[in-house]
């Protein structure tokens, strides 16, 4: 499955970058395939392992924020791997034609 999620600290002021970096640090330490862009971090893996990483990322932000907002979108496709890169590669091939 692919999970794109965004964790936002609430109640810490205008700058959220340092807290968000801690969430991304958790994702990268997980060893799961992942990609971070300006809006979301996407991770790929099995349901339980992906959701455990999302929880750890939220918990990391919660250590510095009294409240945390979580936005999550999931693509659940049992048995499919490599979707994190394959979907983008397909679009790039089509655009190159």
Backbone as a printed PyTorch tensor [residue, N CA C, xyz], in Angstrom:
tensor([[[  0.8290,  -1.1780,   0.0000],
         [  0.0000,   0.0000,   0.0000],
         [  0.8680,   1.2330,   0.0000]],

        [[  0.3270,   2.2990,  -0.5570],
         [  0.9510,   3.6140,  -0.4850],
         [  0.1440,   4.4720,   0.4670]],

        [[  0.8290,   5.2180,   1.3180],
         [  0.1700,   6.1790,   2.1860],
         [  0.8820,   7.5120,   2.0340]],

        [[  0.1090,   8.5220,   1.6200],
         [  0.6070,   9.8920,   1.5820],
         [  0.0270,  10.5840,   2.8000]],

        [[  0.8980,  11.1800,   3.6000],
         [  0.3880,  11.8280,   4.7990],
         [  1.1430,  13.1130,   5.0970]],

        [[  0.4610,  13.9540,   5.8540],
         [  1.0170,  15.2220,   6.2850],
         [  0.7280,  15.3800,   7.7710]],

        [[  1.7530,  15.6910,   8.5270],
         [  1.6260,  15.9060,   9.9660],
         [  1.9520,  17.3710,  10.2370]],

        [[  1.0370,  18.0620,  10.8830],
         [  1.2320,  19.4840,  11.1600],
         [  1.0710,  19.7680,  12.6480]],

        [[  2.1030,  20.3420,  13.2610],
         [  1.9550,  20.7380,  14.6600],
         [  1.0560,  21.9590,  14.7610]],

        [[  0.2310,  21.9840,  15.7770],
         [ -0.6590,  23.1180,  16.0200],
         [ -0.3320,  23.6810,  17.4050]],

        [[ -0.2600,  24.9940,  17.4720],
         [  0.0050,  25.6390,  18.7510],
         [  1.4740,  25.8640,  19.0290]],

        [[  2.3030,  25.8560,  17.9610],
         [  3.7450,  26.0420,  18.1580],
         [  4.2570,  27.3100,  17.4870]],

        [[  3.3670,  28.1250,  16.9530],
         [  3.7900,  29.3310,  16.2520],
         [  3.7350,  29.1520,  14.7500]],

        [[  4.3050,  30.1120,  14.0440],
         [  4.2220,  30.1130,  12.5880],
         [  5.1230,  29.0840,  11.9100]],

        [[  6.2730,  28.8180,  12.4730],
         [  7.2240,  27.9030,  11.8460],
         [  6.9710,  26.4700,  12.3050]],

        [[  6.7710,  25.5830,  11.3440],
         [  6.5200,  24.1770,  11.6860],
         [  7.6070,  23.2470,  11.1460]],

        [[  8.5710,  23.8140,  10.4220],
         [  9.5780,  23.0110,   9.7330],
         [ 10.3710,  22.0760,  10.6170]],

        [[ 10.8050,  22.5460,  11.7780],
         [ 11.6200,  21.6850,  12.6420],
         [ 10.8310,  20.4780,  13.1390]],

        [[  9.5790,  20.6950,  13.4990],
         [  8.7430,  19.5860,  13.9740],
         [  8.4360,  18.6150,  12.8460]],

        [[  8.1480,  19.1410,  11.6680],
         [  7.8730,  18.2720,  10.5180],
         [  9.1170,  17.4640,  10.1620]],

        [[ 10.2860,  18.0660,  10.2870],
         [ 11.5300,  17.3430,  10.0130],
         [ 11.6670,  16.1260,  10.9220]],

        [[ 11.2020,  16.2380,  12.1560],
         [ 11.2630,  15.0900,  13.0660],
         [ 10.3600,  13.9570,  12.5790]],

        [[  9.2050,  14.2880,  12.0210],
         [  8.3140,  13.2650,  11.4570],
         [  8.9840,  12.5850,  10.2670]],

        [[  9.6080,  13.3790,   9.4120],
         [ 10.2980,  12.8160,   8.2410],
         [ 11.4760,  11.9500,   8.6890]],

        [[ 12.1590,  12.3580,   9.7340],
         [ 13.2680,  11.5570,  10.2670],
         [ 12.7780,  10.1590,  10.6620]],

        [[ 11.6070,  10.0860,  11.2850],
         [ 11.0130,   8.8000,  11.6760],
         [ 10.7460,   7.9470,  10.4350]],

        [[ 10.1730,   8.5610,   9.4190],
         [  9.8600,   7.8280,   8.1840],
         [ 11.1360,   7.2760,   7.5580]],

        [[ 12.1320,   8.1030,   7.4380],
         [ 13.3820,   7.6620,   6.8040],
         [ 14.0770,   6.5740,   7.6050]],

        [[ 13.9820,   6.6410,   8.9170],
         [ 14.5910,   5.6150,   9.7680],
         [ 13.8550,   4.2800,   9.6750]],

        [[ 12.6160,   4.3000,   9.1970],
         [ 11.8120,   3.0750,   9.1290],
         [ 12.3620,   2.0710,   8.1280]],

        [[ 13.0830,   2.5560,   7.1330],
         [ 13.5900,   1.6640,   6.0910],
         [ 12.5930,   1.3870,   4.9860]],

        [[ 11.3610,   1.8780,   5.1280],
         [ 10.3620,   1.6890,   4.0720],
         [ 10.6430,   2.6550,   2.9230]],

        [[ 10.3110,   2.2560,   1.6870],
         [ 10.4540,   3.1970,   0.5770],
         [  9.6170,   4.4420,   0.8700]],

        [[ 10.1800,   5.6170,   0.6190],
         [  9.4650,   6.8540,   0.9350],
         [  9.9320,   7.9880,   0.0510]],

        [[  9.1050,   9.0040,  -0.0120],
         [  9.4110,  10.2220,  -0.7630],
         [  8.7310,  11.3750,  -0.0430]],

        [[  9.4540,  12.4770,   0.1240],
         [  8.8930,  13.6640,   0.7510],
         [  8.9070,  14.8080,  -0.2510]],

        [[  7.7770,  15.5180,  -0.3460],
         [  7.7270,  16.7250,  -1.1650],
         [  7.2010,  17.8620,  -0.3030]],

        [[  6.8560,  18.9630,  -0.9060],
         [  6.4580,  20.1480,  -0.1460],
         [  5.1590,  19.9730,   0.6320]],

        [[  4.3200,  19.0200,   0.2260],
         [  3.0120,  18.8670,   0.8510],
         [  2.8390,  17.5760,   1.6550]],

        [[  3.4290,  16.4810,   1.1890],
         [  3.1960,  15.1760,   1.8020],
         [  4.4660,  14.3410,   1.8440]],

        [[  4.4590,  13.3640,   2.7200],
         [  5.4290,  12.2850,   2.6890],
         [  4.6560,  11.0320,   2.3140]],

        [[  5.1780,  10.2850,   1.3450],
         [  4.5370,   9.0540,   0.9020],
         [  5.4400,   7.8880,   1.2780]],

        [[  4.8290,   6.8600,   1.8590],
         [  5.5780,   5.6580,   2.2070],
         [  4.8660,   4.4400,   1.6340]],

        [[  5.6380,   3.3960,   1.4030],
         [  5.0920,   2.1700,   0.8260],
         [  5.4340,   0.9860,   1.7080]],

        [[  4.4660,   0.1070,   1.9020],
         [  4.6920,  -1.0960,   2.6860],
         [  3.3820,  -1.7870,   2.9860]],

        [[  3.4380,  -2.7210,   3.8950],
         [  2.2400,  -3.4240,   4.3260],
         [  1.4730,  -2.5560,   5.3220]],

        [[  0.1710,  -2.8170,   5.4180],
         [ -0.7360,  -1.9950,   6.2360],
         [ -0.1700,  -1.7170,   7.6330]],

        [[  0.1290,  -2.7730,   8.3770],
         [  0.5470,  -2.6140,   9.7700],
         [  1.8510,  -1.8410,   9.8980]],

        [[  2.8060,  -2.0990,   9.0180],
         [  4.0810,  -1.4070,   9.1440],
         [  3.9650,   0.0610,   8.7380]],

        [[  3.1780,   0.3510,   7.7100],
         [  2.9870,   1.7440,   7.2810],
         [  2.2570,   2.5410,   8.3600]],

        [[  1.1800,   1.9810,   8.8840],
         [  0.4150,   2.6910,   9.9050],
         [  1.2190,   2.8840,  11.1900]],

        [[  2.0960,   1.9370,  11.5040],
         [  2.9600,   2.0900,  12.6770],
         [  3.9150,   3.2650,  12.4840]],

        [[  4.4370,   3.4360,  11.2740],
         [  5.3380,   4.5550,  10.9960],
         [  4.5800,   5.8750,  11.0660]],

        [[  3.3640,   5.9140,  10.5340],
         [  2.5540,   7.1360,  10.6180],
         [  2.3290,   7.5030,  12.0820]],

        [[  1.9980,   6.5270,  12.9080],
         [  1.7830,   6.7990,  14.3390],
         [  3.0590,   7.3170,  14.9930]],

        [[  4.1850,   6.7100,  14.6820],
         [  5.4570,   7.1690,  15.2560],
         [  5.7750,   8.5990,  14.8190]],

        [[  5.4560,   8.9330,  13.5610],
         [  5.6900,  10.2890,  13.0660],
         [  4.8100,  11.2980,  13.8110]],

        [[  3.5480,  10.9370,  14.0070],
         [  2.6420,  11.8020,  14.7750],
         [  3.1470,  11.9460,  16.2010]],

        [[  3.5660,  10.8580,  16.8030],
         [  4.0810,  10.9050,  18.1730],
         [  5.3170,  11.8010,  18.2790]],

        [[  6.1800,  11.7710,  17.2610],
         [  7.3790,  12.6080,  17.2650],
         [  7.0090,  14.0830,  17.2540]],

        [[  6.0190,  14.4510,  16.4540],
         [  5.5750,  15.8410,  16.4080],
         [  4.8690,  16.2180,  17.7080]],

        [[  4.1430,  15.2840,  18.2780],
         [  3.4070,  15.5580,  19.5170],
         [  4.3350,  15.8460,  20.7040]],

        [[  5.5950,  15.4890,  20.5950],
         [  6.5250,  15.8060,  21.6870],
         [  6.8350,  17.2940,  21.7580]],

        [[  6.5650,  18.0270,  20.6610],
         [  6.8550,  19.4660,  20.6510],
         [  5.6220,  20.3200,  20.3920]],

        [[  4.4680,  19.6880,  20.2470],
         [  3.2370,  20.4290,  19.9560],
         [  2.0990,  19.9250,  20.8320]],

        [[  1.2730,  20.8400,  21.3290],
         [  0.1490,  20.4080,  22.1680],
         [ -0.9690,  19.7400,  21.3650]],

        [[ -0.9410,  19.9180,  20.0440],
         [ -1.9710,  19.3560,  19.1740],
         [ -1.3390,  19.0580,  17.8200]],

        [[ -1.7890,  17.9680,  17.1660],
         [ -1.2270,  17.5740,  15.8800],
         [ -2.3600,  17.2850,  14.9030]],

        [[ -2.2380,  17.8330,  13.6960],
         [ -3.1870,  17.5490,  12.6210],
         [ -2.5640,  16.5180,  11.6900]],

        [[ -3.3490,  15.5010,  11.3200],
         [ -2.8860,  14.4520,  10.4170],
         [ -3.8240,  14.3650,   9.2300]],

        [[ -3.2730,  14.5030,   8.0190],
         [ -4.0230,  14.2500,   6.7860],
         [ -3.4060,  13.0210,   6.1460]],

        [[ -4.2580,  12.1010,   5.6870],
         [ -3.7590,  10.8280,   5.1740],
         [ -4.5980,  10.3750,   3.9870]],

        [[ -3.9210,   9.8860,   2.9620],
         [ -4.5870,   9.2800,   1.8110],
         [ -3.8640,   7.9770,   1.5270]],

        [[ -4.6300,   6.8990,   1.3010],
         [ -4.0260,   5.5820,   1.1040],
         [ -4.5110,   4.9360,  -0.1820]],

        [[ -3.6000,   4.2190,  -0.8290],
         [ -3.8990,   3.3980,  -1.9950],
         [ -3.6110,   1.9630,  -1.5730]],

        [[ -4.6620,   1.2160,  -1.2850],
         [ -4.5260,  -0.1410,  -0.7590],
         [ -4.6290,  -1.1250,  -1.9220]],

        [[ -3.4930,  -1.7360,  -2.2780],
         [ -3.4370,  -2.7120,  -3.3650],
         [ -2.5860,  -3.8920,  -2.9240]],

        [[ -3.2040,  -4.8780,  -2.2730],
         [ -2.4400,  -6.0250,  -1.7850],
         [ -1.6310,  -6.6900,  -2.9040]],

        [[ -0.3970,  -7.0340,  -2.5690],
         [  0.4610,  -7.7350,  -3.5030],
         [  1.2340,  -6.8470,  -4.4560]],

        [[  0.9540,  -5.5610,  -4.4900],
         [  1.6600,  -4.6490,  -5.3860],
         [  2.8250,  -4.0210,  -4.6300]],

        [[  4.0020,  -4.0700,  -5.2330],
         [  5.1720,  -3.4060,  -4.6620],
         [  5.7990,  -2.5210,  -5.7320]],

        [[  6.5760,  -1.5660,  -5.3070],
         [  7.2450,  -0.6740,  -6.2350],
         [  6.3570,   0.4230,  -6.8030]],

        [[  5.1620,   0.5680,  -6.2740],
         [  4.2220,   1.5600,  -6.7970],
         [  4.7070,   2.9910,  -6.5530]],

        [[  5.4950,   3.1980,  -5.5340],
         [  5.9820,   4.5370,  -5.2100],
         [  6.7220,   5.1470,  -6.4030]],

        [[  7.5070,   4.3430,  -7.0880],
         [  8.2400,   4.8550,  -8.2480],
         [  7.5510,   4.5140,  -9.5670]],

        [[  6.8810,   3.3790,  -9.6350],
         [  6.2830,   2.9400, -10.8980],
         [  5.2230,   3.9050, -11.4160]],

        [[  4.4100,   4.4530, -10.5300],
         [  3.3490,   5.3720, -10.9620],
         [  3.9420,   6.6230, -11.6120]],

        [[  4.9780,   7.1700, -10.9930],
         [  5.6190,   8.3690, -11.5290],
         [  6.3460,   8.0430, -12.8330]],

        [[  7.0310,   6.9140, -12.8880],
         [  7.7300,   6.5110, -14.1060],
         [  6.7630,   6.3670, -15.2720]],

        [[  5.5790,   5.8170, -15.0270],
         [  4.5770,   5.6780, -16.0880],
         [  4.1740,   7.0540, -16.6420]],

        [[  3.8940,   7.9850, -15.7600],
         [  3.5150,   9.3230, -16.1990],
         [  4.6310,   9.9750, -17.0010]],

        [[  5.8760,   9.8300, -16.5440],
         [  7.0040,  10.4120, -17.2580],
         [  7.1620,   9.7970, -18.6480]],

        [[  6.9350,   8.4800, -18.7750],
         [  6.9980,   7.8380, -20.1030],
         [  5.9420,   8.4000, -21.0300]],

        [[  4.7170,   8.5620, -20.5190],
         [  3.6250,   9.1020, -21.3430],
         [  3.9510,  10.5360, -21.7680]],

        [[  4.4660,  11.3350, -20.8620],
         [  4.7940,  12.7220, -21.1730],
         [  5.9360,  12.8290, -22.1900]],

        [[  6.8210,  11.8430, -22.2030],
         [  7.9600,  11.8630, -23.1360],
         [  7.5590,  11.4930, -24.5570]],

        [[  6.3820,  10.9240, -24.7320],
         [  5.9460,  10.4900, -26.0730],
         [  5.5370,  11.6580, -26.9400]]])
